[in-house]
């Protein structure tokens, strides 16, 4: 891949802001450090981001929600949970954090920088610090205070007519789906674990959108502990059908690291090499592609996103972790490899094939039959 065609977003201010999230702590810096120490920064164009504007946030979020974030930006006692904060989802899994408005402006700004690179002609743009797909228009949810993905789609639509969103996070991409469930210009496709009691509880295969957007929402659920072999086949069959039917002009891929085996909030048994196969298929489409992060709650996420970055850049990297600031985090083996668990796969090939059939049928019925979008 040409140096000019791949952009990577990195900024010290992002690392500072991301440390405020107890669920991921210093993950942002660990990821960038590993990718840099493998020499991958030398093979792409590094772009520093800025805080986004109020207008950027209002591309999706309600004025009331954003004004609430601004009002609580300078609050010193972040343990005080008011009725107003609870109304806007700032509680429990999304607690009030210090300088909360600065946080959302920085996170959204990092994805906007990646989007601007695509708008300026880059073929691939990477922002592992984005991908916060659960936030709703007027509330935070699932560790997500801002939905940078939706904002990215809105900005890409200023140049590209049809946007395809692929979500590989183990959790359903509910915030992005709900934002575009009435649109035939944005197709959302979410691959996720779906079982009773698993967050966020949505994403059944029967959820296909509404009105003129009916059929442009696709959910590809699976049961617990899906293997890489089954997942890759499942993904390739659906992704190919979606691409052929929708013919997108640009693609966004949310690469949540919680799909990787061993994640503490996960439930899949997929390895980085499996996801690399999926990403290679997307890259082969040769359309502008924005890659974002998302969930991921152990050191395997850093390994995963480093492998994806190397894959995109077509650079071979050593299996031994290079010396870096966070080297001890990779013990006891200090290698890039991630190993599958011994958990029983609750999926069957027949069950997933049935889902593929349903999805392809919906594509024929609602998408391929539409001649209004060229």
C-alpha positions in Angstrom: 0.0 0.0 0.0 1.4 3.4 -1.0 2.6 5.7 1.9 0.3 8.4 0.7 -2.8 6.2 0.6 -2.8 5.2 4.3 -3.3 7.7 7.1 -2.9 6.9 10.8 -4.3 9.2 13.4 -2.3 9.6 16.6 -2.1 12.4 19.2 -0.8 12.7 22.8 -4.0 14.5 23.7 -6.0 11.5 22.7 -3.9 9.3 25.1 -4.5 11.8 27.9 -8.3 11.8 27.4 -8.7 8.1 27.0 -7.0 7.4 30.4 -10.2 8.8 31.9 -12.1 5.7 31.0 -11.4 3.1 33.7 -12.5 0.3 31.4 -9.6 0.8 29.0 -7.2 2.9 31.1 -4.0 3.6 29.0 -5.0 1.3 26.1 -4.7 4.1 23.6 -1.1 4.8 24.4 -0.2 1.1 24.5 -1.7 0.6 21.0 0.2 3.5 19.5 3.4 2.5 21.3 3.4 -1.0 19.9 2.6 0.0 16.4 5.3 2.7 16.5 7.9 0.3 17.9 7.3 -2.1 15.1 8.2 0.7 12.7 4.8 0.9 11.1 4.6 4.7 11.5 7.4 4.8 8.8 5.0 3.2 6.3 2.0 5.5 6.6 1.2 9.2 6.9 0.7 10.3 10.6 -2.0 12.9 11.2 -2.5 14.7 14.4 -6.1 15.5 15.3 -7.8 18.5 16.9 -10.8 18.9 19.1 -14.0 18.9 17.1 -16.4 21.9 17.0 -19.8 22.1 18.6 -21.3 22.0 15.1 -19.6 18.7 14.5 -21.1 17.2 17.7 -24.6 18.5 16.7 -24.4 16.5 13.4 -25.8 13.7 15.5 -26.3 14.5 19.1 -29.1 16.6 20.5 -28.4 20.2 21.7 -29.7 19.3 25.1 -27.3 16.4 25.5 -24.3 18.4 24.4 -25.2 21.4 26.6 -25.4 19.0 29.5 -21.9 17.9 28.8 -20.7 21.5 28.6 -22.4 22.4 31.9 -20.7 19.5 33.8 -17.3 20.0 32.1 -15.8 21.9 35.1 -17.5 20.0 37.9 -14.9 18.9 40.5 -17.0 16.3 42.2 -17.5 13.7 39.5 -19.1 11.2 42.1 -22.2 13.3 42.3 -24.8 11.7 40.1 -27.8 14.0 39.5 -31.2 13.2 38.0 -30.1 15.2 34.9 -27.0 13.2 34.4 -28.9 9.9 34.7 -31.4 11.2 32.2 -28.6 11.6 29.7 -27.0 8.3 30.5 -24.1 9.8 32.5 -24.1 7.1 35.2 -23.3 3.5 35.9 -21.3 2.3 32.8 -20.8 5.9 31.7 -20.0 7.8 34.9 -19.2 11.5 34.9 -15.6 12.1 34.1 -13.4 15.1 34.5 -13.7 17.7 31.7 -16.3 15.5 30.0 -16.9 18.0 27.1 -13.2 18.2 26.4 -13.2 14.4 26.3 -16.0 14.0 23.7 -14.5 16.8 21.6 -11.1 15.1 21.5 -12.4 11.7 20.7 -14.8 12.9 18.0 -12.0 15.1 16.7 -9.7 12.1 16.2 -12.3 10.4 13.9 -13.0 13.6 12.1 -9.3 13.9 11.3 -9.5 10.4 9.9 -12.6 11.3 7.8 -10.9 14.4 6.5 -8.1 12.3 5.2 -10.6 10.2 3.2 -12.3 13.3 1.9 -8.9 14.6 0.8 -8.1 11.5 -1.2 -6.6 8.9 1.1 -7.7 5.3 0.3 -7.4 4.1 3.9 -7.6 6.0 7.1 -7.0 4.4 10.6 -8.2 5.7 14.0 -8.0 3.0 16.6 -9.1 5.6 19.2 -12.6 5.9 17.6 -15.5 3.5 17.1 -17.7 4.4 20.0 -20.9 2.9 18.5 -23.3 2.7 21.5 -23.9 6.4 22.2 -27.4 7.5 21.2 -28.5 10.9 20.0 -29.4 12.1 23.5 -27.5 9.8 25.8 -24.3 8.0 26.6 -24.3 4.2 26.8 -21.9 1.3 27.0 -18.7 3.3 27.8 -19.6 5.5 24.8 -20.1 9.2 25.5 -20.1 10.3 21.8 -21.0 8.5 18.7 -18.0 9.4 16.5 -19.1 6.8 14.0 -22.4 8.5 13.2 -20.6 11.9 12.9 -18.2 10.3 10.5 -21.0 8.9 8.3 -22.6 12.4 8.2 -19.4 14.0 7.1 -18.6 11.3 4.5 -22.1 11.8 3.0 -21.0 15.3 1.9 -18.9 13.6 -0.8 -20.0 9.9 -1.0 -23.6 9.0 -1.8 -23.7 5.5 -0.3 -21.9 4.6 2.9 -21.4 1.0 4.1 -20.8 0.5 7.9 -19.4 -2.9 9.0 -19.3 -3.5 12.7 -17.1 -6.4 13.9 -17.2 -5.6 17.6 -18.6 -8.4 19.7 -21.4 -6.1 20.9 -24.2 -4.9 18.6 -23.6 -1.5 17.0 -27.0 -0.2 18.3 -26.2 3.5 18.3 -25.1 3.6 14.7 -28.0 1.4 13.6 -30.7 3.5 15.2 -29.2 6.6 13.7 -29.7 5.3 10.1 -32.5 2.8 10.4 -34.7 5.0 8.1 -32.0 5.6 5.5 -31.4 3.8 2.2 -28.1 5.6 1.7 -26.3 4.2 4.7 -26.2 0.4 5.1 -25.3 -0.8 8.6 -24.1 -4.3 9.1 -23.4 -5.6 12.6 -21.8 -9.0 13.4 -22.2 -9.6 17.1 -22.9 -12.0 20.0 -26.6 -12.2 20.6 -28.0 -14.0 23.7 -30.3 -13.2 26.6 -28.8 -10.7 29.0 -25.9 -9.8 26.8 -25.4 -6.0 26.2 -27.1 -4.1 24.6 -29.8 -6.7 24.1 -30.6 -5.6 20.5 -29.5 -6.9 17.1 -31.8 -9.7 16.3 -31.7 -10.8 12.6 -35.3 -9.7 12.2 -34.3 -6.0 12.8 -33.9 -4.7 9.3 -34.7 -1.0 9.4 -37.9 1.1 8.8 -39.6 3.0 6.1 -37.4 3.8 3.1 -34.5 2.3 5.0 -36.1 -1.1 5.4 -33.6 -3.8 4.3 -30.6 -1.4 4.7 -30.1 -2.5 8.3 -28.5 -5.9 8.6 -27.9 -7.9 11.8 -25.7 -11.0 11.7 -25.9 -12.4 15.2 -24.1 -15.5 16.5 -24.0 -17.6 19.6 -21.3 -17.6 22.3 -17.7 -18.7 21.5 -17.9 -18.6 17.8 -14.7 -20.0 16.2 -12.5 -18.0 13.8 -13.2 -20.6 11.0 -17.0 -20.2 11.3 -16.8 -16.4 11.7 -14.6 -15.8 8.7 -17.0 -17.9 6.4 -20.0 -16.1 7.9 -18.5 -12.7 7.4 -17.3 -13.4 3.8 -20.7 -14.7 2.7 -22.6 -11.7 4.1 -20.0 -9.0 3.2 -19.9 -10.2 -0.4 -23.6 -10.2 -0.8 -23.9 -6.8 0.8 -21.2 -5.3 -1.4 -22.8 -6.7 -4.6 -26.3 -5.6 -3.7 -25.5 -2.1 -2.2 -22.4 -1.1 -4.2 -21.1 1.4 -1.6 -18.9 4.4 -2.5 -17.1 4.3 0.9 -16.8 2.0 3.8 -16.4 2.3 7.6 -15.2 -0.7 9.6 -15.5 -0.8 13.4 -12.9 -3.3 14.6 -13.8 -3.7 18.2 -11.1 -5.7 20.0 -13.5 -7.5 22.3 -14.2 -10.0 19.5 -10.7 -11.5 20.1 -10.5 -14.7 22.2 -9.9 -14.0 25.9 -11.5 -10.6 26.2 -13.0 -10.1 29.6 -16.2 -8.6 28.3 -16.3 -10.6 25.1 -17.7 -14.0 24.3 -16.2 -14.9 20.9 -13.2 -17.2 20.1 -11.9 -15.3 17.1 -8.2 -14.6 16.6 -6.4 -11.6 14.9 -5.5 -13.7 11.9 -9.3 -14.4 11.3 -10.1 -10.7 11.4 -7.2 -10.0 9.1 -8.9 -12.3 6.5 -12.0 -10.2 6.8 -10.2 -6.9 6.5 -8.2 -8.1 3.5 -11.5 -8.8 1.8 -12.7 -5.3 2.4 -9.4 -3.7 1.2 -9.7 -5.7 -2.0 -12.9 -3.8 -2.8 -10.6 -0.8 -3.5 -13.0 1.8 -2.2 -12.1 4.5 0.4 -12.2 2.8 3.8 -12.1 4.2 7.4 -11.0 1.8 10.1 -12.0 2.5 13.7 -11.4 0.9 17.0 -14.1 0.2 19.6 -14.3 -2.3 22.5 -11.3 -4.3 23.7 -10.4 -4.8 27.3 -7.1 -6.6 27.6 -3.6 -6.6 26.0 -4.8 -8.7 23.1 -6.5 -5.6 21.6 -3.1 -3.9 21.1 -1.8 -7.1 19.4 -4.9 -7.2 17.2 -4.8 -3.6 16.0 -1.1 -3.9 15.4 -1.6 -7.0 13.3 -4.4 -5.2 11.3 -2.2 -2.1 10.8 0.7 -4.3 9.5 -1.8 -6.2 7.3 -3.1 -3.0 5.7 0.4 -1.7 5.1 1.5 -5.0 3.7 4.4 -5.2 6.1 5.7 -8.4 7.7 6.4 -8.0 11.5 8.2 -10.2 13.9 6.2 -12.4 16.4 8.4 -11.3 19.3 7.2 -8.1 20.9 9.8 -5.4 20.4 11.2 -3.5 23.5 8.8 -0.7 24.4 7.5 1.3 27.3 4.8 -1.3 28.0 6.8 -4.4 27.3 6.0 -6.1 30.6 2.3 -6.0 29.8 2.9 -8.7 27.2 4.2 -11.4 29.6 4.7 -14.1 30.2 5.5 -15.1 26.6 6.1 -11.6 25.1 4.9 -12.6 21.6 2.3 -11.2 19.2 0.3 -14.4 19.1 -3.1 -14.7 20.6 -4.4 -18.2 21.5 -8.0 -19.6 21.3 -9.7 -20.7 24.5 -11.0 -24.2 25.1 -14.6 -23.0 25.3 -17.2 -24.9 23.3 -18.5 -23.2 20.2 -22.3 -22.9 20.6 -22.7 -22.1 16.9 -23.3 -24.6 14.1 -22.6 -24.2 10.5 -26.3 -24.8 9.8 -27.5 -22.1 12.1 -25.1 -19.5 10.5 -26.0 -20.7 7.0 -29.7 -20.1 7.8 -28.9 -16.5 8.9 -27.0 -16.0 5.6 -30.0 -17.2 3.6 -32.3 -14.8 5.5 -29.9 -11.8 4.9 -29.5 -12.6 1.2 -33.2 -12.9 0.8 -33.7 -9.5 2.5 -31.1 -8.0 0.2 -32.9 -9.3 -2.9 -36.3 -8.1 -1.6 -35.4 -4.6 -0.4 -32.0 -3.5 -1.8 -31.5 -5.2 -5.2 -35.1 -4.5 -6.2 -34.5 -0.7 -5.6 -33.4 1.1 -8.7 -33.5 4.6 -7.2 -29.9 4.6 -6.0 -27.2 4.4 -8.6 
